């Protein structure tokens, strides 16, 4: 039983090399930063172990709070397709292990339970200004802007400190004093407390992170998709090469010996 648990928790042939390029280092703006497994919620649960085993083969470990439930549905679909191509054709990522149906179900359930709870969009025609505008831009820079009331109030100081540290890891600009004050004021208002820095800036236009537009960078999206299409093209090339071989070509000596024995028997 202990051996099975150790095997379940062990990463499956992890490698971040996409054709010799470490994607986690070259695209820090979109790839998840590294995190320790102990930071995962229910880190010893089956879903968390599946996440650790299979979702670290091509990039660093990511937490379930990186995406909303709706986003995870699309992310899992894309990752399953990419892993399937790599598993079948190998290619840029090397051999990638695939979870079975039970493991996929456990992962899906785990991600659903601990997915990011996003702040509802503003009412139609209602502009966002001041602290709310800053919250949506700053806290929605790397993922959907979270709903502050969906998490314990006491958890926010540690969450904000961790997110601020990760901004540097993910190639985001550090926050200014005004931006930090706006974030704290929005949290205070969400929990019905007096604002931290007063209300003088609530109607003002705050400077937003200059890297916020990086998620919409067309060139960055093309670079990210290049690896996927590269794998697909490599798989098609291998399939065409193998389909053009003569019977017995490229097969091992055992197969050739077995074929010769059958011909002699006939």
N, C-alpha and C positions, 0 to 999 in steps of 0.2 A: 504494500500500500504506500509506504514512504517513497519507494522508487517511482511509482506511478505519479505521485504528486510532484516529485522533482522533475520528472520528464515533462509533465504538463506545464510547469512553470518555466522551463528552459526555452530560450528563444530558438526558433527553427532556422538555422543556417543564416543568421543575420548578416546583411551586407548593405551598406548605403552607397555602393559603387554602381552608378548607372553608366555603363560603358567606360569605366575608369574615372568617372567624375563623381565626387562625393556630393550628392544632391542636397544633403542637409547643410553643407557648408556654402555651396554656391547660391542657394536660394533660401537664405535664412528668413527672408521676408514672408515666405509662404509655408515653409516646412515647419513642423512642430519642434519647439526646443526640447532638449533632453530633460527628462524628469525621472526621479527615483520611483520604483514601484510602490514604495511605502506611502507615496502621496496619493495613490489611487483610492477612491472610496471603496470600501469592502475589498481591500487589496488581496485577500485570500479566497475570495469567492471564485466560482468556476468561470464566470464571465470575465473577471479581471485577469485570471490566469490565461484564458484564451487570448485576450487582448495583448498580454505580455509576450505570449509565445509566437503569435502569427503577425501582429501589427508592428513588429520591430525588425522585420526582415529587410525592409527597404528604406526605413526612416526611423527616427528616434521614437521612443514610447510617447504616446499622446494620451491625455485624459479624456474621459467621456464628456467633460464640460467644454470641450473645444467646439462642439456643434450642437444645434438644437435637434430635437427628435426628427423633425422634417428634413433637416440637412443630413443627418446620419443615414437616412434611407438612401439618398442619392450617393453619398460618399461610399457606403458599403457596396452599392451596385457597381460603381466605377472601380473600386479596389478589387472586387471579386473578378471583374473582367480582366484587369491588369495582371492580377495574380495567376489567373487561369492561363493567360498567354505565356507568362514567364514559366509556369510550371510545365506546360506542354512543350514549348519550344526552347526553354531556357533563354538564351539571348543576353541582353544587356545586364540583367540582374542576376544571372546564374539560376540555379535550381531554387524554386520557391515552393515551400510546403503549403498545402491547402487544408483548411479546417474541414471536418466532416459536417454533416447536417446538424448533428446534435451540438457540436461546438458553435456552429453559426447561430443556432437558436439561442444558446446561452449568451453569446456575445450581443446579439440583438436585444435580448431582454435586459442585459446589464447596461447597455448604452441608452435604452429607453428610460430606465429608472434614474439614471444620473446625468442625462443630457442637460445642456445649458437651457435655462428658462429665460427666454428673451423678453425684453420690454415690449409691450404691445405698441404697434405703430401709432403715431399721433392721429387724432381725428382728422377726417378729410377737411382740407381747407384751413387747418390750424397750424400756423407756423411755429417752429420750435426756436426759442431764443434763450440767451443767457445760459444758466446752469444746465438745463435740459439739453440744449443744443450741444454744449460741450460734452456732456455725458454720452450722448449718442455717438458723437464723433470719436471721442477718445477711447471709450470703453467698447466701441464697435469697430475699432481699427483693425484688430486681428481676428475678431469673431463677432457674432451678433451682440448688440448691446444688451447686457443682462438686466432683468427686473430686480431692483434692489430689495423689494419686499418678498421675493421668492427665496431668499437666503437669510439665515439668522443675522440680526444686526451686529451681534458680537463677533461674527466671522469676517466682517468687512475690513477691519484694519489689516489683518494678515493677508487677505485676498488682494487688497490694493497694493501692499508692499511687494507681494510676489509678482503681480502684473507689471508693476513699474520696473522691477528688475528684468523681467522678460522683454520689455520694450527694447532694451539695448541689445539683447540676444537676437531679436527678430528685426534688427536694423531699423528701429523706429527712433525718432528724435525724443530726447528726454522732455518731460513736461515742464512748463514754466510754472512759476508760483501762482499766477492767475488761473491757469488750467487746473492745478491741484485744488485750489480754493473752490472753483466751480464744481468739481467732482464731489468734494466734501459737502458743499452746500446742497447739492442735489440729493445726496444720501440722507442728510439731515431732514430735508423737506419730505422725503419719502417715508421717513419714520416719525414724522410729526414733531421733530425737535427744532429748536432755534437754529438758524443757519450759523455756520462757523465764522464766515467772513463778512456778514452783513448782507444787505440786499441791494447795495449800490450798483452792482454790476449785472443785476438780473436782466435788464433790458439791453445790455450792451452786446456788441458783437465781439466775441473772444477769438483770439488767434487759435486756429486748429492745427493739429499735427501736420507738418509738411509732408510726411510719408503716408498720409491717409489715402492719397490717390493711388498708391502703389498697387492696391488690389485691382484697380481698373486698368493697369498698364497692359496694353495689347501685346507689346513685345514680350513681357513676362509671361503672359498666358501662352503665347506661341512656344516659348522655350520650354514651359512646363509640359505642353502637349507633345513636344518633339520626341521625348523619351517613349511615350505611349505608341505613337505612330512608328517609331523606329523598331520597337518590339514587334508590332504587327507586320511590318515589312520584312523583318528578319524571319519571322515565322512562315510567311508566304514563300520567301525565297527557299527556305529549307524544305518546305513541302514540295515545291516544284522540282528541286534537285533530287529529292528522294523518289518522287514519282517517276522520274526519268531513268532510274537505274534498271539494269537488266536483272532478271530473277537470280538471286544468290549473290549479287554484287553488294559488297559492303557488309556481308554477314560473316559471322565468326567461323572458325575452322570446325567447330562442332557441328554447325548446320551443314557445311559442305560434306563432312564425313558421313553424316546421317543421310544426306541426299544420295551420296554414292552407294551406300549400303542398300538403299531402297531400289536403286536402279539395278544393282547386281542381283537382288532377289527376284526382280522381274525377268 
